[in-house]
Amino acid sequence: MKLKLGIPKGSLENATVDLFRRAGFQITTSSRSYFPGIDDPEIECMLIRAQEMARYVEDGVLDAGLTGRDWVEENEAQVQTVADLIYAKQSFGKVRWVLAVPESSRFQSVKDLEGKVIATELVRATERYLKANGVTAKVEFSWGATEVKPPVLADAIVEVTETGSSLRANKLRIVETVLESNTQLIANADAWGSTWKHRKLCDIKMLLEGAIAAMGKVGLMLNVEKKHLDAVLQVLPALKKPTISPLSDGDWLALNTILDESTVRSIIPRLKDAGAQGIVEYPLNKIVM
């Protein structure tokens, strides 16, 4: 038995392959094939655009796949959310679909767009957003380069952003957030109801979540004499409780802890000053709670 798994082709592809690598799966992609290789004989991968993923999962062409919550909602797909995976193409966080207008525009809120034209790739979600705000406007599907359409081809756009840099570069101003989204591992009802596939999906979920939890973290090992233990513990962040183990020399202890990588460069010198020795920093692939 195999699990048919959709990998998002396009902007999320590299981040997804890297996440699976951290989780312990080696996925090999090729520009000439839509069927990547994977070093797990129980999984069969296929590259599918994130925009279409939910539909193919719902229809049973794929058992499961990774796509944005935005595209699940846009397609109104009836699928099971197996895991929320907070990663995106540039950063490991959420993305926003925002309503944006030219910097010089008089529009200050969605209410000002009554009767206007809005260009977006996220048509249905935008229409629901407008309806929720009591606004009637024309929503046009955008095939790309959405940022350049205002003010000539549209009065406003609804576009996805992580940092807002592309919008600013095109002299656009964010008015409101329409939808927040993150990557999800989704499955169809049949796969989720299958004992074997359900277990396989739960295993993948655990490993992917463990890989995300480890991002930005490092492990730290060190040795310390018992008389310096309190001083060393004072240096470590208050919420980080290290594992403390005795060494063969009864006067010495070994400490092992996990820290944010961004803090380690300032903590290691202070640990050395406090009496720590044999300090080793090591990378982490997964943290499974």
Secondary structure as UniProt FT lines:
FT   STRAND          3..9
FT   TURN            11..12
FT   HELIX           13..23
FT   STRAND          27..30
FT   TURN            31..32
FT   STRAND          33..38
FT   TURN            41..42
FT   STRAND          43..49
FT   HELIX           50..59
FT   STRAND          64..68
FT   HELIX           69..74
FT   TURN            75..76
FT   STRAND          80..85
FT   STRAND          95..102
FT   TURN            103..104
FT   HELIX           110..113
FT   TURN            114..115
FT   STRAND          117..120
FT   HELIX           123..132
FT   TURN            133..134
FT   STRAND          138..141
FT   HELIX           146..148
FT   TURN            150..153
FT   STRAND          156..161
FT   HELIX           165..169
FT   TURN            170..171
FT   STRAND          172..181
FT   STRAND          183..187
FT   HELIX           189..193
FT   HELIX           195..214
FT   TURN            215..216
FT   STRAND          217..225
FT   HELIX           226..228
FT   HELIX           229..235
FT   TURN            238..239
FT   STRAND          243..246
FT   TURN            250..251
FT   STRAND          252..260
FT   HELIX           261..274
FT   STRAND          277..283
//
